[in-house]
Amino acid sequence: MALRITLAAFAISAISYYYSYQRLQEEALIHLAKYIDARSQIESSLFINAEGNTRLVRDEFIRRYALAQNSNPSAAFDQLLRQDKDGMWRIKYEFDDFEHRATIAILPTAKRSPEFKRQVILAYDLLSQYGPAFSNNYYDTFIDLNISDANLMYLPQLNYARSGSLDDFAETVEPEIIATPAVNPQRTSQWTGIYYDKQALEWMVSIITPIDYLGKYIGSVGQDVLLTQLIARTNTINIPGTYNFIISRDGHLISHPNYMQQIQQQHGKFQVADSATPLKDLFSALKNAQPLDRFIESKDQENWLGIAPIKSTNWLFVTVYPKKILQTKAAISASIILLLGMIALALELGLLAWVLKTDIIKPLTRLKNAIQALAQGKPSTELDTHRDDEIGELARSFKDMAQTVQSHRHHLEELVNERTQELARRNLQLQAANEALKYLNHEKNELLTIAAHDLKNPVASIQGMSVLLKERLHEWPSDKIQNRLSGINQLAGRIQNIIGNLIDHNALETGSVRLVFAPIAIDTLIQDVMNEWQERLAHKQQQCHYQAHGLVLIADRSALWQVLDNLISNAVKYAPHDSAIVISTESIGNHIEISVSDQGPGVAPHEMSLLFKKFSRLSARPTGGEHTTGLGLSISKRLIEAMNGEIRCESQFGHGARFIITLPLFVEIDRADTNATVL
């Protein structure tokens, strides 16, 4: 009987496994088809729109070009462009507004005929008009005339025409070639292969649409499409247990969660057919698929491959669905059925014994009622525990079990409550960690904004001055050249100050600052800092007063120098010309107070709470056009607190400000020899 029961159980399990596997596979393939259709629509929209954008610009170019055939473009061309020293024709500096209008780069070898000039001016106006509208979704929009004779681009992040050399523009690249009649006789829009742009630091691909007028090739219009988000979605958003990849129909791997490094190493030209990877077999199966196939089996019969085209390209979006997922689910279902079958067989044997022994019908009925009551959480009815036979033993065992189950139920409820409380506590911890990450992300964005905004202007000014200096080196007198070199030096110092503040901020944030505490004669330190500012004070007709008191404190000399230098710097910046800055020291108990006072505009009451915060820029403005990063006082506060001190500000709005530093006192030197210092 045991052998028969075992064979029956295995037969039921096998049938159940087969049925469950077939049902799960059918449901999974239906879900997979819906999933890949949805992903195809999502990923295709960007490329379809890009192709439509380039055709729109091409059609508008041809329309305007036909209307402008009798116009004379020479005046507009000569007013807008000039030839630089490298021979390239570019937009004049006074009209070069690359953030809002297109840039132009024309090779010196280009024949500047009226027809060519008309094409350049028309392309410039079109890109300046349409480029801003496309910039929210696409990296740039460009027009190439006569292959590489003229390159026009709207790219608000970079002055494309001035960032490249003559050799860069003279080089013929893939986007320029695929628009020519020889390569593209059908005159259709074409996509380039993917590539990693070193200037944008992004993966991208370009759509190129030829421009022909009356059967004559003029050039092409194109857009660069960033692939970073597409790659991220492909590699991270998937059906649980599966993974996705994108591959071109000719075997170039576009995106794969495990091969992005190899794709980058081969500059986007990773050919699956030439690689010794499992992808080679998957690609072979894809090539054998029929055009209307939604999913196929892999060669090793271990995976389902969901296939969906990315429209407007020759790419395929592929989802690899392992059959092992279905096998596992089917095995679980079969195991449950096997377990239920065994229970059913056990009950059947019990019923057989009940039939054989009619005198136990009532006790078994009472036992059944007790089981049902236990399942509903009710007290058990009376059982035949007084009997000495098997029924009595069963009744007693059930009673013990019921008590045990009840005890476990109470324990389980307590355990659930404990786990619920623990889950709530962990959730609060996750929320706190999420808020901390948001704060760090905000600080990172602030830091990047300062680096991008504050460094942009001085770098651009240095570039402009150096270009002017190079062009007029043999024309200007030496004093004017010295003046320009002095300006470049000041801008370089400004950049160095900004970078220094960012480095100090990063060092303080990461805890890499190491202070060395030692006794410091404050009079000598203040005198040295004042000497550094003598020239700037004289420039603004300001005086800095300090009365020495011979005090010594415990601090890090370099950090305290930086704090005093920053406070004097702020005083010089915001104090008016021909005013006084007063530095004073005073011993109070076991501490020393150092104060720096100025006659500037002071701090508005509503801005006092923002004074020592990172990246704060208040309403007061420097009196000499100086620059500020908003980090100086924050760095000073962190350094003073690291030296076991504190810093505060006292100010009456419109009547100057007084910054006070409190630090531990070391010894007090004889004050009989004190003297006053004035700059």
Secondary structure, DSSP 8 states (H G I E B T S, - for coil): -HHHHHHHHHHHHHHHHHHHHHHHHHHHHHHHHHHHHHHHHHHHHHHHHHHHHHHHHHHHHHHHHHHTTT---HHHHHHHEEE-TTS-EEE-GGG--TTTS-EEEE-TTS---HHHHHHHHHHHHHHHHHHHHHTTTSSEEEEEETTTTEEEEE-TTS-HHHHS-HHHHHS--HHHHTTSTTT-TT---EE---EEETTTTEEEEEEEEEEEETTEEEEEEEEEEE-HHHHHHHHH---TT-EEEEEETTSBEEE-TTTHHHHHHTTT--BGGGS-STHHHHHHHHHTS-TT-SEEE-TTSSEEEEEEEETTTTEEEEEEEEHHHHHHHHHHHHHHHHHHHHHHHHHHHHHHHHHH-GGGHHHHHHHHHHHHHHHTT-------TT--SHHHHHHHHHHHHHHHHHHHHHHHHHHHHHHHHHHHHHHHHHHHHHHHHHHHHHHHHHHHHHHHHHHHHHHHHHHHHHHHHHHTTTTS-HHHHHHHHHHHHHHHHHHHHHHHHHHHHHHHHHT------EEEEHHHHHHHHHHHTHHHHHHTT-EEEEE---EEEEE-HHHHHHHHHHHHHHHHHHS-TT-EEEEEEEEETTEEEEEEE--S----GGGGGGTTSTT---S---TT-----S-HHHHHHHHHHHTT-EEEEEE-TTS-EEEEEEEEEEEE--GGG--EEE-
